[in-house]
């Protein structure tokens, strides 16, 4: 048995970290006008945010084609892999997980074990890292069971702060009136994943207060995990300096926790907009050094 690990592009794991643990990537697509781009391969954040600011309508996003996934599986089979652990963003916000299942049924000689992370971004990437770092240390069935337990909310969780309501409004998730009222009140929604869906957690009047509220919730949850090897991540949407300041502040408060800085790439940033921030973590031991 030879096991490969695949993660979709919305994990936004650093390339060198994926190289270190031989994690393969299947890209999602962002569609600007009539042109489709593979995330992180054909369009990067700088170009994307410049283009998005100029658009009256949001870019569109799409899951990987089943054909692209089949090509990846055939390539892995040629390399001698018999099994693939494939970790994907929540099935409730993308069809990527289902595409992995369908592609797996289409390629003989290699078995796909698709994981619905029920979350997104670097927090989803924690599962791929755990799989890659333990695939040669434990039986496959045991590892798959560990991944299912790992993704439970008590073990892996995240909160997201939306800085601007314009993308939610443009994407049809908010009416013009709601966006206007929210903007006038400076409402900063805090979102979370619940049963694999993105749902409102709280609405806070300013971003600073929203960050403070997320810190309070994080503190409550960390109190339950004092003896766990927690790794946390701050995620930003084209707001690296703000994200880094927040990470540095949290590092001082929690010297026993490993913190990393990540970003919302084009597919996720399309929906959250610029300036969004996230704080996520896992209580499972993962190596994020590269």
ChimeraX attribute file (.defattr): number of C-alpha atoms within 10 A of each C-alpha:
attribute: neighborCount
match mode: 1-to-1
recipient: residues
	/A:1	8
	/A:2	13
	/A:3	20
	/A:4	23
	/A:5	25
	/A:6	26
	/A:7	26
	/A:8	28
	/A:9	26
	/A:10	26
	/A:11	26
	/A:12	23
	/A:13	24
	/A:14	13
	/A:15	13
	/A:16	12
	/A:17	15
	/A:18	22
	/A:19	11
	/A:20	12
	/A:21	18
	/A:22	16
	/A:23	23
	/A:24	19
	/A:25	21
	/A:26	22
	/A:27	24
	/A:28	23
	/A:29	24
	/A:30	24
	/A:31	17
	/A:32	17
	/A:33	11
	/A:34	7
	/A:35	9
	/A:36	17
	/A:37	18
	/A:38	21
	/A:39	25
	/A:40	18
	/A:41	11
	/A:42	11
	/A:43	16
	/A:44	14
	/A:45	17
	/A:46	11
	/A:47	10
	/A:48	19
	/A:49	18
	/A:50	10
	/A:51	13
	/A:52	19
	/A:53	12
	/A:54	9
	/A:55	11
	/A:56	8
	/A:57	13
	/A:58	23
	/A:59	23
	/A:60	17
	/A:61	21
	/A:62	17
	/A:63	19
	/A:64	22
	/A:65	16
	/A:66	18
	/A:67	12
	/A:68	14
	/A:69	23
	/A:70	19
	/A:71	13
	/A:72	17
	/A:73	28
	/A:74	17
	/A:75	12
	/A:76	19
	/A:77	20
	/A:78	12
	/A:79	11
	/A:80	15
	/A:81	18
	/A:82	18
	/A:83	20
	/A:84	20
	/A:85	23
	/A:86	27
	/A:87	29
	/A:88	32
	/A:89	27
	/A:90	23
	/A:91	18
	/A:92	15
	/A:93	14
	/A:94	16
	/A:95	15
	/A:96	27
	/A:97	25
	/A:98	17
	/A:99	21
	/A:100	27
	/A:101	18
	/A:102	15
	/A:103	20
	/A:104	22
	/A:105	13
	/A:106	15
	/A:107	16
	/A:108	11
	/A:109	14
	/A:110	21
	/A:111	18
	/A:112	22
	/A:113	17
	/A:114	21
	/A:115	25
	/A:116	22
	/A:117	26
	/A:118	24
	/A:119	30
	/A:120	27
	/A:121	26
	/A:122	31
	/A:123	30
	/A:124	31
	/A:125	25
	/A:126	31
	/A:127	27
	/A:128	30
	/A:129	26
	/A:130	21
	/A:131	27
	/A:132	22
	/A:133	17
	/A:134	14
	/A:135	19
	/A:136	13
	/A:137	10
	/A:138	10
	/A:139	10
	/A:140	18
	/A:141	9
	/A:142	11
	/A:143	18
	/A:144	18
	/A:145	10
	/A:146	15
	/A:147	21
	/A:148	14
	/A:149	14
	/A:150	20
	/A:151	23
	/A:152	15
	/A:153	16
	/A:154	13
	/A:155	16
	/A:156	23
	/A:157	25
	/A:158	25
	/A:159	23
	/A:160	26
	/A:161	27
	/A:162	25
	/A:163	23
	/A:164	21
	/A:165	24
	/A:166	23
	/A:167	23
	/A:168	19
	/A:169	18
	/A:170	18
	/A:171	16
	/A:172	11
	/A:173	14
	/A:174	16
	/A:175	14
	/A:176	15
	/A:177	10
	/A:178	13
	/A:179	21
	/A:180	15
	/A:181	12
	/A:182	19
	/A:183	16
	/A:184	10
	/A:185	12
	/A:186	18
	/A:187	21
	/A:188	25
	/A:189	23
	/A:190	24
	/A:191	19
	/A:192	21
	/A:193	19
	/A:194	14
	/A:195	13
	/A:196	18
	/A:197	15
	/A:198	18
	/A:199	13
	/A:200	15
	/A:201	16
	/A:202	15
	/A:203	16
	/A:204	19
	/A:205	15
	/A:206	15
	/A:207	21
	/A:208	10
	/A:209	12
	/A:210	23
	/A:211	20
	/A:212	13
	/A:213	15
	/A:214	20
	/A:215	16
	/A:216	12
	/A:217	12
	/A:218	17
	/A:219	14
	/A:220	11
	/A:221	14
	/A:222	17
	/A:223	10
	/A:224	10
	/A:225	15
	/A:226	12
	/A:227	10
	/A:228	15
	/A:229	15
	/A:230	20
	/A:231	22
	/A:232	25
	/A:233	23
	/A:234	27
	/A:235	31
	/A:236	25
	/A:237	26
	/A:238	20
	/A:239	15
	/A:240	17
	/A:241	10
	/A:242	13
	/A:243	24
	/A:244	17
	/A:245	12
	/A:246	18
	/A:247	20
	/A:248	15
	/A:249	11
	/A:250	16
	/A:251	16
	/A:252	10
	/A:253	11
	/A:254	13
	/A:255	9
	/A:256	14
	/A:257	19
	/A:258	16
	/A:259	21
	/A:260	19
	/A:261	18
	/A:262	24
	/A:263	26
	/A:264	28
	/A:265	25
	/A:266	32
	/A:267	24
	/A:268	17
	/A:269	21
	/A:270	23
	/A:271	22
	/A:272	23
	/A:273	23
	/A:274	22
	/A:275	19
	/A:276	23
	/A:277	28
	/A:278	27
	/A:279	26
	/A:280	24
	/A:281	25
	/A:282	26
	/A:283	22
	/A:284	20
	/A:285	14
	/A:286	20
	/A:287	14
	/A:288	17
	/A:289	8
	/A:290	11
